[in-house]
Amino acid sequence: MASTDIPQDTQDGLDHTMVRFVHHEDGTPLGFIAIHRGTKEHPAFGATRVFEYPTVTAASNDALRLGRLMSYKNAFASTRYGGGKGVILMTREDQENPDRRARLLARYAQEVNKLGGAFVTGADVGVNMDDVRLLRAHSPYIVGISRDPVFHTVRGVLAALRAALQVRFADTDMSKYSYSILGAGKVGWGIIAHLSQAGARHIIASDIDPAVLERLRSEYPDVLLVSPEELLHAPVDVFVPCAMGGILNTETIAHLQAKVIVGAANNQLADLSIGDRLHSSQVLYVPDYVANGGGVMSVINEYEQHSDEALDEKVGAIEQTVLQILKTSAQEDIPPHRIADRIAEERIASLFPRLS
């Protein structure tokens, strides 16, 4: 892995082809662009997130893990592209200062341009549509302008949910089940809205932002709002993680009562052994990068200039993809995340044979 000023402990075992250190004009850290697999002919697709990371190492770790995950996600969304990720370290003060925010985003876009099209990016956590438009004004390698990828991320998660309900309960009627949704950001909110409109039997939600909770309380009074800790102990049928990664770990799975886990958060498993333990406990876990692939399908569709109908068909096919993974898992008695990883790694190796 080629890298520049990246802490050594972020490099172990992640096998990236390139990591670019993004810096302020004075040389202090601004962020990272991690390309797991990608060339100018087959660009790395992966969104950019803005976050107040506690350390530079935390930011680089996030970029590397998410970059690798995007290769797996893109292997299911499209066989033509690799995976990458951008992260921008931005304090809360910088995020809330329009001029400062704009300057930092413009600086980041300059670094994207230096890659010459090997990295194509858009909006992730902390990046809104105004940010995307600003980035696009500075770089041609920004996508997610003509379509909102969040809408298709929500559609994909719901398609994956239907498949999971079919396999676990033999009934896809979402109104019959209870749900806990951790994280009511753009995607989590969309899932809450859909489940509420579908007449879900019981919905529990949590978010760390008081303003989001207040809005939920106003718009969805039937949704029970609890702390994240309470939510993770809730007796529900389906757990829907839509916040940051690593939520499924030794401590949290000891308390989870859900029989199905399917959500939009990236890197939900703290490590692969957690997925193995869920499988042994007969908890049906849908691999995150398959369930949440609708967003990247949307931006790839925009990049390739295909029709809305083609995109709708592709996102809808997530249901059948998840069904096949879960059925293979049951037949081979291998956890679903292991099945998905195997498929993704085969596709990645066929596209980037000298890099895999």
HELIX and SHEET records of a PDB file:
HELIX    1   1 GLN A    8  THR A   10  5                                   3    
HELIX    2   2 VAL A   56  ALA A   77  1                                  22    
HELIX    3   3 ARG A   92  GLU A   96  1                                   5    
HELIX    4   4 PRO A   98  LYS A  114  1                                  17    
HELIX    5   5 MET A  129  HIS A  138  1                                  10    
HELIX    6   6 PRO A  149  PHE A  169  1                                  21    
HELIX    7   7 MET A  174  LYS A  176  5                                   3    
HELIX    8   8 LYS A  186  GLN A  197  1                                  12    
HELIX    9   9 PRO A  210  GLU A  219  1                                  10    
HELIX   10  10 PRO A  228  LEU A  232  1                                   5    
HELIX   11  11 THR A  250  ILE A  253  1                                   4    
HELIX   12  12 LEU A  272  SER A  280  1                                   9    
HELIX   13  13 ASP A  288  ALA A  291  1                                   4    
HELIX   14  14 GLY A  294  GLU A  304  1                                  11    
HELIX   15  15 ASP A  308  GLY A  316  1                                   9    
HELIX   16  16 ILE A  318  GLU A  332  1                                  15    
HELIX   17  17 PRO A  336  LEU A  351  1                                  16    
SHEET    1   A 5 MET A  18  HIS A  23  0                                        
SHEET    2   A 5 PRO A  29  ILE A  35 -1                                        
SHEET    3   A 5 GLY A  82  LEU A  89 -1                                        
SHEET    4   A 5 ALA A  44  PHE A  45  1                                        
SHEET    5   A 5 PHE A 119  VAL A 120  1                                        
SHEET    1   B 4 MET A  18  HIS A  23  0                                        
SHEET    2   B 4 PRO A  29  ILE A  35 -1                                        
SHEET    3   B 4 GLY A  82  LEU A  89 -1                                        
SHEET    4   B 4 THR A  48  PHE A  51  1                                        
SHEET    1   C 6 LEU A 224  LEU A 225  0                                        
SHEET    2   C 6 HIS A 202  SER A 206  1                                        
SHEET    3   C 6 SER A 178  LEU A 182  1                                        
SHEET    4   C 6 VAL A 238  PRO A 241  1                                        
SHEET    5   C 6 VAL A 260  ILE A 261  1                                        
SHEET    6   C 6 LEU A 284  TYR A 285  1                                        
END                                                                             
